[in-house]
Amino acid sequence: MLAIFKKDLRIFLRDRWAVVFSVLVPILVVTVIAEALFHKDSGPKLLVPVVNDDQGPVASTFIKLLREHADVREMSRADAERLVRDENKAPAAIVFPPHLSKSYLQGKSTEIELLTDPAARTDLEAVKVFLLLMDRDAAALADPFTEDKITLKEENITGNRISITSFEQNVPGFSLMFVLLAVMFTTSANIHNERGWGTLGRLLIAPCGLAPLLIGKVLARLVVGVLQMLLLFLWGHWMFKVSLGSSPVAFVLLTIATVFAIVSMGMLIAGLARTREQLLPLGLTFVMVLSALGGLWWPQSIQPLWMTRLGPAVFTTWAMRGLDDLILRDRGLAAIRVPCAVLILSGAATLALGLLLFSRQRTAR
């Protein structure tokens, strides 16, 4: 028993990269989660576009108080709608109607519009809290605001629904993470198993060459991954009433592009890992980082600034943007053109690098 213990321990310690990854992965995961959820640096203030059609003292007081909590930018209604609806840079825009001050001073009730993007649920709730804080701060300033004179009308300008369920916010991200885990590991492990079992050399007897052989294996995993992802979302639709959007074609195309990027990442891991023992820690590192930076676990808006800036560099961010547009904003093919293009280009580059690294490994042996 002691001899077996020593043998297995020596085998593990002999693979230095496996040891390093085993130590670094827990540290990396804990650091990323702690930074995202408990960071002290709150980052930039939330952007809130304001359309001031009143230009009177009441609207001016509200804007002044709102600036204490958010990054308020006065602009036209068209520009405000563009930021919320088209660019998704702000969760909501506040519209102060004409003659707000005059109506209020005459004791008449006035309606303030809130143009919203319910897909940005967390930030939207923050904007509503800011409005409540404005009322509180105005009362502290002895300003004669009262709730019966100022009412709020909420309008969704990115879709047809006013609210989004918590399932629709969370199920897509966790479903994508499961596909990331399953497809990435099976792709990289399958390639290393072929080499470990000695069957890769036998397959290379065929006249096709190494690259076509590996691409064929990647395509097989692509089909399996697409089916897995579609089944997961169909289950979410049936079990949790998660919307799949109004365009089945757009959803299938986005799924194919996303799984292609995932399979390509599996090929890259196979090229980076020199032994099968390195696959697990190396693969977990990629999964955790891609999930955290891509917004699979939480909204990217709650992350520290440095994580938000790194987000667009990972393909999972673009996959989630496409899913949000289809599921939460009920958009169609036009909305997924950019996410699909980024996913396909990212996947092609990653696949090419993975094939190159794996080919060099085999040549070196």
N, C-alpha and C positions, 0 to 999 in steps of 0.2 A: 504494500500500500504506500509506504514512504517513497519507494522508488518511482511509482507512478506519479505521485504528487510532485516530486522533483522534476520528472520528465516533462509533465504538462506545464509546470511553472517556467521551465527553461524555454520551452517552445513559445510560450506567450511572450516572455521577455525578449526573445530573440528578434521578434518583429517590433522594432522600435517605433515605427509609425503607428501601429495598432495601439501600442502603449500610450503614445502621445495623444492620439485621438480619444482614447478612453478617458484620459484625464481632462482634456480640453472641452469635450462635448458638454459634460455637466456644468462646467464653469460658464461656457458660452450661453447655454440655455437659461441658467439662473440670471445671468447678467442682462440678457435681452428682455426677459419677462419683467425683471425688477425695474429696468430702465423705462419700459413702456407703461407699466401700471403705477409705479411709485416714484417716478422721477420728480425732483424738486423744481426743475426748470420747466415752467409752464409754456415756454415758447411764445410765439407771436400771438397777439389777441385775435379772437375770432372775427373774421371779416363780415360786416353787416352793411349792405348797401341801403341807403335811405333816399327815397324820392320825396323831396320837400316841395310839394305843390302849394303849401300854405304860406311859407315865408313870413309867418307871424310869430308872436312871442311864445305861444303855446308849443308849437313845433320846435322852436329854437331851444326851449327849456328841456324838452324831451331829448333832443339830440345831444345837448350838453351833458345831461345825466347819463345817456347811453354811452358816451365816449369814455366814461370812467370804467366801463366793463368790456368794451369791444372796440374793434378797429372800424369806426364809422366813416363811410365815404358817401358824400352826397353826389347824386348823379341823376340822369334822366331815367324815366321808366324803362325805356328800351334798353339802356345799358345795364340797369339792374336786373331785368329779366334775362338778359344774355349771360350775366355772371351766374345766376341761379339755374336757369333752364339749360343753357347750351354748354357752358364751360364748367358747371358744377363746382365753382370756387367758393360759393357762399350757400349756406343752408336755407336762407330766407332773405327777403327784402321787405323793408317796412315802407309803406306809402302813406304819407300824411296828406289828406285830401285838401283841395282848395277851400278857403274860408273856414278852416278848422278853428283858428283863434277867434274869429268873429262869432261863429256859432256857439263856441264854448262860453264866451263872455256873455252871450245872450241867454245862456242857460239851456241851450238845445243839445240833444245827444248827437255825437259825431262818431262815425265809424272809421277806424284805421285798418287798412288792408295789410295782410301779411302774406306775401307771395312765397310759397314754400317749395322745397324739394324734400319730400318725406323720406327719400332714400338716405339722406344724411340725418338719420333719426337722432343720434346723440347730440350733434351740433344744433339741430332744430330745437330740441328741448332746452338747450342752453340759451338760445335766443329768447324763448318764452320766459325763461327765468330772468333774463335781462330786463324784459318788459315789466315783470313784477317788481324788480329792484328799482326801476325808474319810478314806479308808483310810490314805492316806499320812500325813496329819496326825495321825491317831490313833496310828499307829506311832511318829511322832516324839514324841508325848506319853507313850510307853511304855504305851499302853493295850493290853490283851491281845486286840485284835481279830485274827481270822484268817479267811481266805477260806472255810475249810471249815466255819466256824460261822455265817457270815452269807452267805446266798445271795439272789439277786435273781430275782423272777418278774415278767416284763413282760406286761402285758395292755392291748391296744388297746381303748379304750372309746368310740372315735368311728367305728369301722368293723370290718371282718372280717379285716383283714390286719395283721400285726405290723410289716411293713416296706413302704416305698414306694421304687420305683426312681428313679434320678436322671433318667431320661427323663420320668417322670410329674411330677417336680418342675419341669423346665425347658421341655419341649416346649409346654405350654399357654401359658406367658408369651410365648415367642418367636413362637408362632403368632398370638397376639393382637396382638403388635407388628406383624407383617407385615400383618395385616388393617387395623390402624390406619394404617399407611403407605399401603397401596394404596387403601383406600376414602376416606380423608380427602383425599388428593391428587386422586384422580379426580373426587370430588364438587366440590371447589373449582375445579379446572382446567376442568372441563366447563362450569361456569356462566360463568367468565370467557371461555372460548373463544367461547361463544354471543354474548357482548357484543362481543368483539374482531372476530369475523367479521361482525358486523352482523346475524346471524340472530335475535338476541333481539328486536330491534324488529319484525321481520317476524312472529315468533310472537305478539307482543302485539296483533297485529291481531285475533286470536281474542277473543271476548267474555269469556273466563274471567278475565282480569286477571293481574297479575304474581305474586301470592302463590300461587294455585292452580297456575300454570305451574311455579314453582320447587319447590313441594311434589311435583308430578308427577315432576320430575327427581330429587328426593331419594328418592322411592319406588322409582324404577328402580334407583338405586344401592344402596338397602336390599336389594333382591332379589339383586343381584349379590354384595353383601358377605356376605349370609347363606350363599349357595352357596359362596363362597370359604372362609369360616370352617369350614363343615361338611366340605368336602373336605379341608382341612388337618388337621382332627382325625381324620377317617377314615383319612387317610394315616398319621398318628401312631399310630393304633390298630393298623393293619396292619403298619407297618414297625417300630415301637418298642414295641409291646404296651402302649400307653398306654390305661388304662381310660377308658371314656366314661360310667361310672356305671351304675346299674341302672334309670334312668328316661329313656328316649329322649325322651319328651315334655318333661320338665324341661330336658334339654339343648338341645332345639330352641327352647324358649321363652327360655331364657337367651341363646342365640345371637342371636335376633331382637332382644331388648332391648339387648344389647351393641352390635350393629351399628347399631341406631337411634341410640344415643348417639354412635357414631363418625361416622355420616353427618351428624348434626346439628352436630358439631364442624366437619366439612368446610364446612357452610353458614356457620358463624360465621367461619371463615377467609376464605371468599369475601367476606363482608361487611366484614371488617377490611382485607383487601388491596385497595388502590386500583388496582394494576396487576398484570399477570400475573407480572412479575419479582419481586414481593414474596411470591408464593405459596410459593416453595421455602424461603427462610429462615424465613418466618413458620410455615409448616407443620412444618418440621423442629423448630422451637422447641417447638411443642405436642407433637409426637410424643416428643421426648426427655424433656420434663418429665413428661408423662403416663406414659411407660414407667418412668421412675425412681421417681416418687412412688407409682405404682400397684403396684409389686412385680413388674413384668414381667421385669426383669433379675436380680433377687436378692430374697431374703426381706426383707420390711419390717423384721423384727426386728434386722437388722444395721445399719440406717440410724441416723444420729444422731437425737436426740430431736426436733429441729425438723422433720425430714423425716417422722418417724412421725406427728407431730401434724397435718401438712398432708395426709397420705395420704387420710383419709376425705373430703376436699374434692374429690377427683378421681374421675371415674366408673370409671377403670380399676381402682381399689382394690376397688370393689364387684363388678366383673366377675370379678376374680381370686378374691374370696371365694366367689362362686357356683361358679366352676370348681373351686376346692379342695374345696368341700362335695360336689360331684357326683363328681369324679374321685378325690380322695384319701380322702374320708370316706364315700363310697358312700351319700349321702343322696338324697332324692327331691324332690318338688314343694314340700314344706313348707319346705325349706332355702333355696329361691331366691326366696321371696316378697319378702323385704326387699331383696336385691340387685336383683331385677327392678323393683321399685317405684322404687328410687333411680335406676336407669338410665333408666327411662321418664320420670320427672319431670325429671331432669337433661337428657335429650335434648330434651324438649318446651320447656324454658326456653331452652336453647342454640339450638334451631331458630328459636324466635320472635325471639330477639335477632339471629340471623344474617339472617333475612328483613327485619327492620327496618333493619339497617345497610345491606344491599344495596339496599333500596328508596330509602333516603336518598341513597346514592351515585348511583343512576340519576337521581333527581330533581335533584341538584346539577349533573349534567352537562347 
